[in-house]
Amino acid sequence: MSSDIHRRAWVLVFPGFELLDLSGPLCAFNLASELHRAPYRVQVISVHGGTVTSGSGVPIHTLKASRGRSVDTLLIAGGATDSVIDADADTVALIRKMALRARRMASVCTGAFLLAAAGLLDGRSATTHWRYAALLQRRFRKCASTRTRYS
């Protein structure tokens, strides 16, 4: 892939997001860019842009989500269950709109609750952190949540 061609990836965060759910994917995109010469242009976005504070108190600068642009990968960070289960309506609406222009979507951990709240997991299998998989299934009946069973 030519160095002037980039794949666009957006990681969506919200107040109370899990810092690991942002830093892990950022490292993975960086590594993919270095090892495979498939450069990703990654942007951390939020509904309003500006500073968004993680659940651990670390502030992150974000860009305001560009509603008109297409994206190769839209990744939704997870967070403490309260912040994702009772998701901000603006965040859910933004995810729903952005999904129309995303080539692929994914979430990290409890970010699945946000995708489900946006109706994007209806009729699909999905999973989340093992501790919350049953709650995802109960809360979003149209989502065929898969759970890992431990003996």
HUVENWO-V285431 format. One record per backbone hydrogen bond with DSSP energy under -1.0 kcal/mol. NH is the residue of the N-H (numbers start at 0). CO is the residue of the C=O. E is the energy in kcal/mol with one decimal. If there is no record, write none. Layout:
BEGIN
<<NH & CO & E> <NH & CO & E>>
END
This chain:
BEGIN
<<4 & 1 & -1.6> <6 & 38 & -2.7> <8 & 40 & -2.3> <9 & 72 & -2.8> <10 & 42 & -2.5> <11 & 74 & -2.9> <12 & 44 & -2.6> <15 & 52 & -2.8> <16 & 13 & -2.0> <17 & 77 & -3.0> <21 & 18 & -1.3> <22 & 18 & -3.0> <23 & 19 & -2.2> <25 & 21 & -2.1> <26 & 22 & -2.2> <27 & 23 & -2.2> <28 & 24 & -2.9> <29 & 25 & -2.1> <30 & 26 & -2.6> <31 & 27 & -2.5> <32 & 28 & -2.1> <33 & 29 & -2.1> <34 & 30 & -3.1> <35 & 31 & -2.0> <40 & 6 & -3.3> <42 & 8 & -2.3> <44 & 10 & -2.5> <45 & 62 & -1.9> <49 & 61 & -2.3> <51 & 59 & -2.7> <53 & 57 & -2.6> <54 & 16 & -3.1> <56 & 53 & -1.9> <59 & 51 & -2.5> <61 & 49 & -2.3> <62 & 43 & -2.6> <64 & 45 & -2.1> <70 & 100 & -2.2> <71 & 7 & -1.4> <72 & 7 & -1.9> <73 & 103 & -2.3> <74 & 9 & -3.0> <75 & 105 & -2.3> <76 & 11 & -2.3> <79 & 15 & -1.2> <83 & 79 & -1.4> <84 & 80 & -3.1> <85 & 81 & -1.7> <91 & 87 & -2.1> <92 & 88 & -2.5> <93 & 89 & -2.2> <94 & 90 & -2.4> <95 & 91 & -2.3> <96 & 92 & -2.1> <97 & 93 & -2.9> <98 & 94 & -2.0> <100 & 97 & -1.6> <102 & 70 & -2.3> <103 & 71 & -1.2> <105 & 73 & -2.1> <107 & 75 & -2.5> <110 & 107 & -2.5> <111 & 108 & -1.5> <112 & 109 & -1.8> <114 & 110 & -1.7> <115 & 111 & -2.5> <116 & 112 & -2.4> <117 & 113 & -1.6> <118 & 115 & -1.7> <119 & 114 & -2.2> <122 & 141 & -3.5> <123 & 120 & -2.4> <131 & 128 & -2.0> <135 & 131 & -2.3> <136 & 132 & -2.0> <137 & 133 & -2.4> <138 & 134 & -2.8> <139 & 135 & -2.2> <142 & 139 & -1.6> <143 & 123 & -2.2> <144 & 142 & -2.0> <145 & 125 & -3.6>>
END
